[in-house]
């Protein structure tokens, strides 16, 4: 339940963040939200970090399996 509330809050914040420039409500509350350019950059950066983590994990598995195969072949 807590995760649902947190994710809903993040979604609502993100939607408001994207709609503020359309309705010209920017800078009505000091510091809320960040500039709109971050709304485009943050998901891209998160996606790149996620892809990097997955590829690194798979690369580690491949390297470990190669060394394991070499040890089996030596026996």
C-alpha positions as CSV (number, residue, x, y, z in Angstrom):
1,X,0.0,0.0,0.0
2,X,2.8,2.4,0.8
3,X,4.5,1.8,-2.5
4,X,1.2,2.6,-4.3
5,X,0.9,5.9,-2.4
6,X,4.5,6.8,-3.2
7,X,4.1,5.9,-6.9
8,X,0.8,7.8,-7.2
9,X,2.4,10.9,-5.6
10,X,5.4,10.7,-8.0
11,X,3.0,10.3,-11.0
12,X,0.9,13.3,-9.9
13,X,4.0,15.4,-9.4
14,X,5.4,14.5,-12.8
15,X,2.1,15.2,-14.5
16,X,1.8,18.7,-12.9
17,X,5.5,19.2,-13.8
18,X,4.7,18.6,-17.5
19,X,1.5,20.6,-17.5
20,X,2.7,23.8,-15.8
21,X,4.4,25.3,-19.0
22,X,1.1,24.7,-20.9
23,X,-1.0,26.7,-18.5
24,X,1.7,29.3,-17.8
25,X,1.7,28.6,-14.1
26,X,5.5,28.3,-13.8
27,X,7.2,29.9,-10.8
28,X,4.0,30.4,-8.9
29,X,5.5,28.3,-6.0
30,X,9.2,29.0,-5.4
31,X,11.2,25.9,-6.1
32,X,8.2,23.8,-7.4
33,X,8.8,22.2,-9.7
34,X,12.2,21.9,-11.3
35,X,12.6,23.3,-14.8
36,X,10.7,21.4,-17.5
37,X,13.9,20.2,-19.2
38,X,14.5,17.8,-16.3
39,X,11.1,16.2,-17.1
40,X,12.6,15.0,-20.4
41,X,16.1,14.3,-19.2
42,X,15.4,12.3,-16.0
43,X,13.6,9.4,-17.7
44,X,16.3,9.1,-20.4
45,X,19.0,9.0,-17.7
46,X,17.2,6.5,-15.7
47,X,16.7,4.3,-18.8
48,X,20.4,4.5,-19.7
49,X,21.4,3.6,-16.1
50,X,19.0,0.7,-16.1
51,X,20.3,-0.6,-19.5
52,X,23.9,-0.2,-18.2
53,X,23.1,-2.3,-15.1
54,X,21.4,-5.1,-17.1
55,X,24.2,-5.3,-19.6
56,X,26.9,-5.2,-16.9
57,X,25.1,-8.0,-15.1
58,X,24.8,-10.1,-18.3
59,X,28.4,-9.4,-19.1
60,X,29.5,-10.6,-15.7
61,X,27.5,-13.8,-16.2
62,X,29.1,-14.5,-19.5
63,X,32.6,-14.0,-18.1
64,X,31.9,-16.2,-15.1
65,X,30.5,-18.9,-17.3
66,X,33.5,-18.8,-19.6
67,X,35.9,-19.3,-16.7
68,X,33.7,-22.1,-15.3
69,X,33.7,-23.8,-18.7
70,X,37.5,-23.6,-18.9
71,X,37.8,-25.3,-15.5
72,X,35.4,-28.1,-16.5
73,X,37.4,-28.7,-19.7
74,X,40.7,-28.9,-17.8
75,X,39.3,-31.8,-15.7
